[in-house]
């Protein structure tokens, strides 16, 4: 019954997202103008990417404000949360995610500290429970995030930065691109792999975001393309997350057809990127 209900809900949401009423047909995405995605890693980029994302978290991430909000949630629940509080938590998650992605790309081991991984993951779960209105789950997650913040020791992150080589950073992005291509070859994908494609695009988004910032430029067309595509993927991902939280779907076991219009847009990026 849950599987049938999820299938119906997904089909309904997909029809809304594509504007379709009847069955889905093959969709070929044509961008408004020719757009290519060049990626060039300079020798100094890995170190600068980690430092820039670190300073952005410290300056713009509202970490102190979020810490207090999280403490309040762990004690009092989410009933008194204001829209401003939710926006603050989302802002912190954004800059934590950018830092984590920068570390994946730029650290010599292409991984971030476990404390940072846990913080980003659990803060994301907390935001999901808040969006779903899950009081007990949000309080439980807030307790975990409080511990994550205590264990993170943000100020020491800078001392752990060991930059990757240009070759290694390029190889990392090529591997991500290959992984996304392999997922999209499948007729159906698990919700986990749907989410994985979105995570991969975020890694590339981070590259363009930091590249433009280091050049003192506003986010360019490459970043804008991925940003809007990520938002489109996110609308469905939010619905999947709601279904998972409410026991109507399973992250690994539930299979879906990747929406044709979104799949075509992801393909366009992957096939027009040069690393």
N, C-alpha and C positions, 0 to 999 in steps of 0.2 A: 504493500500500500504506500509506504514512504517513497519507494523507488518510483512508483507511478505518479504520485503527487509531485515529486521533484521534476520528473520528465515533463509534466504538464506546465509547471511553473517556469522551467527553463525555456520551453518552446514559446510560452507567452512573452517572457522577458525578451527573448531573441527577436520576436516579431516586432516588439516595441522599439528595440534598439536599431533595427534595420529599416523600419517603416513598412515591412512586408505584412501581408494579410494571409496569403496562402503559403504553400510549401517553399522552402528555400531553394534557390537555384545557384549555379556557379556565379561568383562575383569577381570581377576583375577590377582592381583599384587603379585609377589613373590620377596621379597627383596633379594639382593645378599648374605646376611648372616642373621642369626637369630638376631633380634634386639628387645630388650624390652625397655620400657620407664618408668623407676622407678622415682617416685617423692617423695622426703622426705623433709618435712619442719621442720627445727630445730627452737627452741624457739627464737633465735636471728635473724633468717632469714628475717622476715618481715621488721624490722627496717633497717637491712643492705641492703636489696634489694632497698628500697626507697632511702637511702643515696647514694649508689653506682650509681644508675641511675641518681640521681640529680647531683653528681659530674661529671659523664660522660658528661652530657649535658653542664655543665659549662666549662669543659676542652676540650672536643672534638666536641661539637655541632656547633661550628662556629656561635654562636648566634649573635655576633656583626657584623660579615660579612654579614649574612643573613638580619639583620635589615637594613643595608645600601642598599642592593640589593632591598629589598622590598620597601623602600622609593623611589628608582629610578624608579621602575616599576609603583608605584602609580602616579609619576609625568610624566614619559616619555614613559610608555608602555613597551612592550617586544621586540621591534625590535632590540635594541642594546644589548640584553642579549647574553653573551658568554656561551659556554659550561661549563666553570669553574663556572659561576654564578649558572647555573642550578644544577650542582653537589653540590654546597654549600647549596642550598636550600633543596636538597634531604637529605643531611647529617644532617642538622638541624632537618628535619621532622623525620628522623630515630631515633635520640636521644630523641626527644620530645615524640615520640610514645612509646619508651622503658620506659621512665619515667611515662607516663600515664598508661601503662600496669602494671608496677611495683606497682603503686599506687592502681590500681584495685585489684591486688592480696594481697597487703600488708597492706593497710590502714584498720582500724577497721570497716569502713563503706563500704569497697570495692568499692569506687568511688574516682575519682580524683577531685580537685577543678574545679569549672565551668570555671574559667579563663583558666586553662590548657586544658580542653576539647575543648573549643572554639578555642584556638590557634592551637591545633593539627588538628582539623577538618578543619578550614579555610585555614591553610597552605597546607593541602592536596588538597583542592579545587583549591588553587592557582597553585600548581604544575600540576594539571590536565588541567587547562585552558592553561597554558604555553605549555604543551605537545600537546594540540589540536590547538594551534595557535590562540586562542581567545583573541584578543587584548583588547577589551572593558571589557570583563568579568574579565580578569586578572587584569586590572587596578582597577576595582571595588573591587575585592577580596583583592588586595594589600592594599587598604584603610582599609578594615576590619582587616587584619592581623596587620597592624600598630597599630590599637587601641588595638588589643589583646595583643601585646607585651607590650604596655604601661600599660595595666590593670593587666598583669600577675604578675609583681613584683617578678621575679624569686628568688631573694635573700631571700625573706620571705617564700618561699615554705618549706624550711627546718624546720621552726618553726611550720608548720601545720601538721607534720607527727605524726600520732597516730597509732602505729603498731597493726595489728590484732593478734589474738592468733593463735597458730599452727592449732588448730581444725578448726577455722574459715577460715583460708587460704586454708586448704585442702578441706573444704566444698565448697568453691568458685570454685575451679578447678573441683571438681566433678560435680557441677551444669553446668559449661561450657561444660564438656564432654557430659553430658546428653542432653543439648541443641543441640549440633552438631549431636548427634545420631538421635534425633527427626527430624531434618531438612533432614538428609540423608535418612530417611524412605520414604519420599515423592517421587512420580514418577517424578514430576517436581517441581522446586523451583523458587521463584522470584529472580530477580537480587539482591534484598536487602538481601535475605537469603543466596544466593551464597557468597555475600560479607561478611555476618555474619560468615560463616564457616571460611573464611580466617582470620577474626579478632580473632576468638577463637583460631585458631592455633598460631597466633602471641602472644597471652597471654601465651601459653605454651612455645613458643620460648623464650620469655622474661625470664621465670623461668630458663630454661637451660642455657641461655646466662649469667645471673647473677650468677647462681650457679657455673659455670665454672670459671667466672672471680674472684669470691670471693675465689675460691680454687687455684687461680693463674695457671689455666690450659687453654690450647687452647680450643676453642669450640669443644665439643665432638660429637660423632656420633648421639646422639639424636637431638642436635641442628642442625647439618648438614642435617639430614633427613628432619626436619621441614623447614629449610631454603630453601632447593631446592624445596620441595613441595609447599611452599608459593610462590616461584618464578614462578612455573608452573601455579598455580592458578592465579597469578598476570598477566600473559600474556593475559589470557582471560578477566580478570577483567578490564584491560586497554582498551581492545576493547569494552567491555560493557560500560565503562565510556565514551568513545568517542561517542558511539551511543546515550547515554543519553544526553550528552551535545548538540548533533546535532539534538535532537528531534526524533530520530528513535527508541527509546526504553524508557520504563518507569521503574524506579527502583523498584516500588512496584507491578505494574500491569503486566509487561512482565515476562512470565514464560519460563523456559528452562529445558531441561534434563541435570542433572549434568553429565559432561563427565565421562564415565565409568572408564577410567584408573585412573583419578584423584580421583574419588569417592572411588575406591578400595584402593588407597594409604592413603586416609584420614581414611577409615575404619581400615586399618592395624594399624595406630597409636592409634586410639581410643580403639581398642580391645586388644592392647598390652601395654597399659599404666596402671600402678598401682599407686594409690594415697593413 
